[in-house]
C-alpha cells in the first residue's frame, strides 16, 4: 500500500507511520519541520525504502504542491492519505493561544482554521490526482472529540 501521512512528527501521525512501516507499506511521512522531528527521522532510517520524510505545511500552497510532487516521485500513486496535520491551541510547538472569552485574538482563530479546515481541503484537492491512480483510494481526515460542538463545553473555542 502507498500511504501519505500528514502531521507525522509526533502523536497519532508518528504512530500511523510506525504501524504502516511494520506492515511493509510504503509511506511518505510529512511534517512542518523535518529537521526537528528526530523520532520520525529515526523511524525512516530504520525502514529504508519504505519510509520517506518530506516537509509539508498545509497552510502553504507551494509546500502542498511540492509534497504532492514528492509523493508522485516516491510512491507513484496514493492508496491512503491520512489528513492528520492539525493545530491545537496551547499545545507545545504551536504559537496559537487559547483562553476564556475576553482574551481571544482573531489571528489565533484564523491560524487554527487555516490549518485544521482550509489546509485539509487544499491538501485533499492537491492529492486527488494521485488518489485517483491508487488502488481502492481512501482519504481519512482525523479529528478529536474536542472538535465536537456537542462535547466541547467552552474552551478551546478556536479548535471546536
C-alpha atoms as an extended CHARMM CRD file, in Angstrom:
* protein
*
       160  EXT
         1         1  UNK       CA              0.0000000000        0.0000000000        0.0000000000  PROA      1               0.0000000000
         2         2  UNK       CA              1.1930000000        3.5480000000       -0.7730000000  PROA      2               0.0000000000
         3         3  UNK       CA              0.4370000000        5.8720000000        2.1190000000  PROA      3               0.0000000000
         4         4  UNK       CA              0.8480000000        9.5760000000        2.8940000000  PROA      4               0.0000000000
         5         5  UNK       CA              0.6160000000       10.7710000000        6.4970000000  PROA      5               0.0000000000
         6         6  UNK       CA              0.4530000000       14.4590000000        7.3420000000  PROA      6               0.0000000000
         7         7  UNK       CA              1.3710000000       15.7200000000       10.7960000000  PROA      7               0.0000000000
         8         8  UNK       CA              3.7050000000       12.7440000000       11.2000000000  PROA      8               0.0000000000
         9         9  UNK       CA              6.2930000000       14.2090000000       13.5800000000  PROA      9               0.0000000000
        10        10  UNK       CA              4.6090000000       13.0450000000       16.7860000000  PROA      10              0.0000000000
        11        11  UNK       CA              1.4860000000       11.5880000000       18.3460000000  PROA      11              0.0000000000
        12        12  UNK       CA             -1.0670000000        9.8640000000       16.1440000000  PROA      12              0.0000000000
        13        13  UNK       CA              0.7440000000       10.7400000000       12.9170000000  PROA      13              0.0000000000
        14        14  UNK       CA              4.0130000000        9.2060000000       14.0770000000  PROA      14              0.0000000000
        15        15  UNK       CA              2.2290000000        6.0660000000       15.2350000000  PROA      15              0.0000000000
        16        16  UNK       CA              0.4340000000        5.7690000000       11.8850000000  PROA      16              0.0000000000
        17        17  UNK       CA              3.8000000000        5.8500000000       10.1180000000  PROA      17              0.0000000000
        18        18  UNK       CA              5.1820000000        3.2480000000       12.5480000000  PROA      18              0.0000000000
        19        19  UNK       CA              2.2250000000        0.8870000000       12.0120000000  PROA      19              0.0000000000
        20        20  UNK       CA              2.2760000000        1.1910000000        8.2150000000  PROA      20              0.0000000000
        21        21  UNK       CA              6.0340000000        0.6050000000        8.1110000000  PROA      21              0.0000000000
        22        22  UNK       CA              5.6160000000       -2.5430000000       10.2320000000  PROA      22              0.0000000000
        23        23  UNK       CA              3.0730000000       -3.8010000000        7.6810000000  PROA      23              0.0000000000
        24        24  UNK       CA              5.5460000000       -3.1940000000        4.8690000000  PROA      24              0.0000000000
        25        25  UNK       CA              3.6070000000       -0.2940000000        3.3600000000  PROA      25              0.0000000000
        26        26  UNK       CA              5.4750000000        2.4730000000        1.5380000000  PROA      26              0.0000000000
        27        27  UNK       CA              4.9500000000        5.7190000000        3.4480000000  PROA      27              0.0000000000
        28        28  UNK       CA              5.6200000000        9.3710000000        2.7480000000  PROA      28              0.0000000000
        29        29  UNK       CA              5.5860000000       10.9540000000        6.2090000000  PROA      29              0.0000000000
        30        30  UNK       CA              5.1640000000       14.7150000000        6.2420000000  PROA      30              0.0000000000
        31        31  UNK       CA              5.5460000000       17.4290000000        8.8560000000  PROA      31              0.0000000000
        32        32  UNK       CA              6.2820000000       21.1490000000        9.0930000000  PROA      32              0.0000000000
        33        33  UNK       CA              9.8220000000       20.8160000000       10.4530000000  PROA      33              0.0000000000
        34        34  UNK       CA             11.5080000000       17.5360000000        9.4420000000  PROA      34              0.0000000000
        35        35  UNK       CA             14.8330000000       18.6850000000       10.8850000000  PROA      35              0.0000000000
        36        36  UNK       CA             13.2330000000       18.8720000000       14.3480000000  PROA      36              0.0000000000
        37        37  UNK       CA             11.4020000000       15.5350000000       14.0090000000  PROA      37              0.0000000000
        38        38  UNK       CA             14.0500000000       13.2330000000       15.4980000000  PROA      38              0.0000000000
        39        39  UNK       CA             11.6750000000       10.3220000000       16.1760000000  PROA      39              0.0000000000
        40        40  UNK       CA             10.3020000000       10.4550000000       12.6390000000  PROA      40              0.0000000000
        41        41  UNK       CA             13.7700000000       10.6250000000       11.0900000000  PROA      41              0.0000000000
        42        42  UNK       CA             14.8470000000        7.6360000000       13.2120000000  PROA      42              0.0000000000
        43        43  UNK       CA             11.8090000000        5.6900000000       12.0460000000  PROA      43              0.0000000000
        44        44  UNK       CA             12.6420000000        6.4750000000        8.4100000000  PROA      44              0.0000000000
        45        45  UNK       CA             16.2590000000        5.4070000000        8.9700000000  PROA      45              0.0000000000
        46        46  UNK       CA             15.0470000000        2.1140000000       10.4570000000  PROA      46              0.0000000000
        47        47  UNK       CA             12.8740000000        1.4580000000        7.3790000000  PROA      47              0.0000000000
        48        48  UNK       CA             14.9110000000        2.4780000000        4.3140000000  PROA      48              0.0000000000
        49        49  UNK       CA             12.9870000000        2.1160000000        1.0990000000  PROA      49              0.0000000000
        50        50  UNK       CA              9.6740000000        2.1180000000        2.9950000000  PROA      50              0.0000000000
        51        51  UNK       CA              9.5290000000        5.4590000000        4.8120000000  PROA      51              0.0000000000
        52        52  UNK       CA             10.4480000000        8.8540000000        3.3940000000  PROA      52              0.0000000000
        53        53  UNK       CA             10.1670000000       12.1780000000        5.2170000000  PROA      53              0.0000000000
        54        54  UNK       CA              9.0830000000       15.3790000000        3.4950000000  PROA      54              0.0000000000
        55        55  UNK       CA              8.3630000000       18.9200000000        4.5860000000  PROA      55              0.0000000000
        56        56  UNK       CA              4.7170000000       19.9520000000        4.4520000000  PROA      56              0.0000000000
        57        57  UNK       CA              2.9570000000       22.9550000000        5.9280000000  PROA      57              0.0000000000
        58        58  UNK       CA             -0.7150000000       22.6380000000        4.9580000000  PROA      58              0.0000000000
        59        59  UNK       CA             -1.1430000000       26.4330000000        5.0710000000  PROA      59              0.0000000000
        60        60  UNK       CA              1.4380000000       26.8770000000        2.2920000000  PROA      60              0.0000000000
        61        61  UNK       CA              0.1290000000       26.1750000000       -1.2290000000  PROA      61              0.0000000000
        62        62  UNK       CA              3.6580000000       25.7590000000       -2.6260000000  PROA      62              0.0000000000
        63        63  UNK       CA              4.5470000000       23.2760000000        0.1380000000  PROA      63              0.0000000000
        64        64  UNK       CA              1.3910000000       21.2780000000       -0.6080000000  PROA      64              0.0000000000
        65        65  UNK       CA              2.2580000000       21.1460000000       -4.2960000000  PROA      65              0.0000000000
        66        66  UNK       CA              5.8420000000       20.1470000000       -3.5130000000  PROA      66              0.0000000000
        67        67  UNK       CA              4.6710000000       17.3720000000       -1.1630000000  PROA      67              0.0000000000
        68        68  UNK       CA              2.2760000000       16.0500000000       -3.8260000000  PROA      68              0.0000000000
        69        69  UNK       CA              5.1810000000       16.0130000000       -6.2740000000  PROA      69              0.0000000000
        70        70  UNK       CA              7.3250000000       14.1550000000       -3.7360000000  PROA      70              0.0000000000
        71        71  UNK       CA              4.5210000000       11.6100000000       -3.2680000000  PROA      71              0.0000000000
        72        72  UNK       CA              4.3230000000       11.1010000000       -7.0220000000  PROA      72              0.0000000000
        73        73  UNK       CA              8.1020000000       10.7010000000       -7.2580000000  PROA      73              0.0000000000
        74        74  UNK       CA              8.4560000000        8.2560000000       -4.3450000000  PROA      74              0.0000000000
        75        75  UNK       CA              5.1360000000        6.3970000000       -4.4500000000  PROA      75              0.0000000000
        76        76  UNK       CA              3.7710000000        6.8920000000       -7.9780000000  PROA      76              0.0000000000
        77        77  UNK       CA              0.2030000000        6.9830000000       -6.6680000000  PROA      77              0.0000000000
        78        78  UNK       CA             -1.5130000000        7.1590000000       -3.2780000000  PROA      78              0.0000000000
        79        79  UNK       CA             -3.8210000000        4.4740000000       -1.9180000000  PROA      79              0.0000000000
        80        80  UNK       CA             -4.3440000000        6.0700000000        1.5030000000  PROA      80              0.0000000000
        81        81  UNK       CA             -3.9740000000        9.7000000000        2.5760000000  PROA      81              0.0000000000
        82        82  UNK       CA             -4.1320000000       10.3270000000        6.3320000000  PROA      82              0.0000000000
        83        83  UNK       CA             -5.0590000000       14.0020000000        6.7110000000  PROA      83              0.0000000000
        84        84  UNK       CA             -3.8000000000       14.2780000000       10.2760000000  PROA      84              0.0000000000
        85        85  UNK       CA             -1.9940000000       17.6410000000       10.3640000000  PROA      85              0.0000000000
        86        86  UNK       CA             -3.6260000000       19.9540000000       12.8290000000  PROA      86              0.0000000000
        87        87  UNK       CA             -3.0440000000       22.5980000000       15.4140000000  PROA      87              0.0000000000
        88        88  UNK       CA             -4.4540000000       22.6360000000       18.9280000000  PROA      88              0.0000000000
        89        89  UNK       CA             -4.2910000000       25.9510000000       20.7900000000  PROA      89              0.0000000000
        90        90  UNK       CA             -1.8010000000       25.9510000000       23.6350000000  PROA      90              0.0000000000
        91        91  UNK       CA             -0.1790000000       22.6820000000       22.5280000000  PROA      91              0.0000000000
        92        92  UNK       CA              3.6370000000       22.5690000000       22.6310000000  PROA      92              0.0000000000
        93        93  UNK       CA              5.1350000000       23.5970000000       19.3200000000  PROA      93              0.0000000000
        94        94  UNK       CA              2.3380000000       25.9460000000       18.3100000000  PROA      94              0.0000000000
        95        95  UNK       CA              2.2230000000       29.7130000000       18.8430000000  PROA      95              0.0000000000
        96        96  UNK       CA             -1.5840000000       29.6580000000       18.8310000000  PROA      96              0.0000000000
        97        97  UNK       CA             -3.0330000000       30.5970000000       22.1880000000  PROA      97              0.0000000000
        98        98  UNK       CA             -6.4170000000       29.9040000000       23.7270000000  PROA      98              0.0000000000
        99        99  UNK       CA             -8.1760000000       31.4060000000       26.6980000000  PROA      99              0.0000000000
       100       100  UNK       CA            -11.5210000000       32.4490000000       28.0700000000  PROA      100             0.0000000000
       101       101  UNK       CA            -13.8480000000       34.8730000000       26.3090000000  PROA      101             0.0000000000
       102       102  UNK       CA            -12.4480000000       38.3630000000       26.5260000000  PROA      102             0.0000000000
       103       103  UNK       CA             -8.8960000000       37.2040000000       25.7970000000  PROA      103             0.0000000000
       104       104  UNK       CA             -9.3220000000       35.6190000000       22.3470000000  PROA      104             0.0000000000
       105       105  UNK       CA             -7.3880000000       37.0560000000       19.3860000000  PROA      105             0.0000000000
       106       106  UNK       CA             -8.5800000000       36.9270000000       15.7850000000  PROA      106             0.0000000000
       107       107  UNK       CA             -5.1640000000       35.8920000000       14.4730000000  PROA      107             0.0000000000
       108       108  UNK       CA             -5.1510000000       32.7850000000       16.6530000000  PROA      108             0.0000000000
       109       109  UNK       CA             -8.5910000000       31.7490000000       15.4180000000  PROA      109             0.0000000000
       110       110  UNK       CA             -7.6280000000       32.3150000000       11.8010000000  PROA      110             0.0000000000
       111       111  UNK       CA             -4.4440000000       30.2730000000       12.2820000000  PROA      111             0.0000000000
       112       112  UNK       CA             -6.4240000000       27.3080000000       13.6170000000  PROA      112             0.0000000000
       113       113  UNK       CA             -8.9120000000       27.4930000000       10.7490000000  PROA      113             0.0000000000
       114       114  UNK       CA             -6.0910000000       27.8370000000        8.1960000000  PROA      114             0.0000000000
       115       115  UNK       CA             -4.5230000000       24.5630000000        9.3330000000  PROA      115             0.0000000000
       116       116  UNK       CA             -7.4560000000       22.4530000000       10.5140000000  PROA      116             0.0000000000
       117       117  UNK       CA            -10.0730000000       23.3940000000        7.9340000000  PROA      117             0.0000000000
       118       118  UNK       CA             -8.6840000000       25.2180000000        4.9030000000  PROA      118             0.0000000000
       119       119  UNK       CA             -5.4000000000       23.3070000000        4.8660000000  PROA      119             0.0000000000
       120       120  UNK       CA             -7.1730000000       19.9660000000        4.9790000000  PROA      120             0.0000000000
       121       121  UNK       CA             -9.2990000000       20.8780000000        1.9590000000  PROA      121             0.0000000000
       122       122  UNK       CA             -6.3400000000       22.2250000000       -0.0390000000  PROA      122             0.0000000000
       123       123  UNK       CA             -4.3830000000       19.0760000000        0.7860000000  PROA      123             0.0000000000
       124       124  UNK       CA             -7.2190000000       16.8570000000       -0.4460000000  PROA      124             0.0000000000
       125       125  UNK       CA             -7.5250000000       18.9110000000       -3.6190000000  PROA      125             0.0000000000
       126       126  UNK       CA             -3.8110000000       18.5820000000       -4.4050000000  PROA      126             0.0000000000
       127       127  UNK       CA             -3.7280000000       14.8220000000       -3.7890000000  PROA      127             0.0000000000
       128       128  UNK       CA             -6.8780000000       13.8700000000       -5.7310000000  PROA      128             0.0000000000
       129       129  UNK       CA             -4.9450000000       13.0880000000       -8.9360000000  PROA      129             0.0000000000
       130       130  UNK       CA             -2.6290000000       10.7100000000       -7.0380000000  PROA      130             0.0000000000
       131       131  UNK       CA             -5.5430000000        9.1240000000       -5.1960000000  PROA      131             0.0000000000
       132       132  UNK       CA             -7.3670000000        8.5450000000       -8.4750000000  PROA      132             0.0000000000
       133       133  UNK       CA             -4.3950000000        6.4520000000       -9.6150000000  PROA      133             0.0000000000
       134       134  UNK       CA             -4.3790000000        4.4660000000       -6.3760000000  PROA      134             0.0000000000
       135       135  UNK       CA             -5.8570000000        1.0640000000       -5.6390000000  PROA      135             0.0000000000
       136       136  UNK       CA             -9.1050000000        1.4780000000       -3.6650000000  PROA      136             0.0000000000
       137       137  UNK       CA             -8.0740000000        5.0410000000       -2.7480000000  PROA      137             0.0000000000
       138       138  UNK       CA             -9.1120000000        6.4930000000        0.6000000000  PROA      138             0.0000000000
       139       139  UNK       CA             -8.7000000000        9.8640000000        2.2420000000  PROA      139             0.0000000000
       140       140  UNK       CA             -9.0900000000        9.7720000000        6.0240000000  PROA      140             0.0000000000
       141       141  UNK       CA             -9.4080000000       13.0610000000        7.8980000000  PROA      141             0.0000000000
       142       142  UNK       CA             -8.6750000000       12.7810000000       11.6060000000  PROA      142             0.0000000000
       143       143  UNK       CA            -10.1350000000       14.9500000000       14.3250000000  PROA      143             0.0000000000
       144       144  UNK       CA            -10.9200000000       14.5720000000       18.0040000000  PROA      144             0.0000000000
       145       145  UNK       CA            -13.7710000000       14.8790000000       20.4730000000  PROA      145             0.0000000000
       146       146  UNK       CA            -12.6270000000       18.4070000000       21.2730000000  PROA      146             0.0000000000
       147       147  UNK       CA            -13.7290000000       19.4130000000       17.7860000000  PROA      147             0.0000000000
       148       148  UNK       CA            -17.2910000000       18.3640000000       18.6020000000  PROA      148             0.0000000000
       149       149  UNK       CA            -19.5770000000       21.2720000000       19.3720000000  PROA      149             0.0000000000
       150       150  UNK       CA            -21.7220000000       18.9370000000       21.4490000000  PROA      150             0.0000000000
       151       151  UNK       CA            -18.8300000000       17.7000000000       23.5830000000  PROA      151             0.0000000000
       152       152  UNK       CA            -16.9560000000       20.9900000000       23.7720000000  PROA      152             0.0000000000
       153       153  UNK       CA            -18.0130000000       22.9070000000       26.8730000000  PROA      153             0.0000000000
       154       154  UNK       CA            -16.2630000000       26.2360000000       26.2490000000  PROA      154             0.0000000000
       155       155  UNK       CA            -12.5810000000       26.3410000000       25.5820000000  PROA      155             0.0000000000
       156       156  UNK       CA            -10.8930000000       25.5770000000       23.3230000000  PROA      156             0.0000000000
       157       157  UNK       CA            -13.1160000000       27.8870000000       21.3140000000  PROA      157             0.0000000000
       158       158  UNK       CA            -10.9590000000       28.0030000000       18.1920000000  PROA      158             0.0000000000
       159       159  UNK       CA            -10.4850000000       24.2630000000       17.9340000000  PROA      159             0.0000000000
       160       160  UNK       CA            -14.1630000000       23.4520000000       18.3780000000  PROA      160             0.0000000000
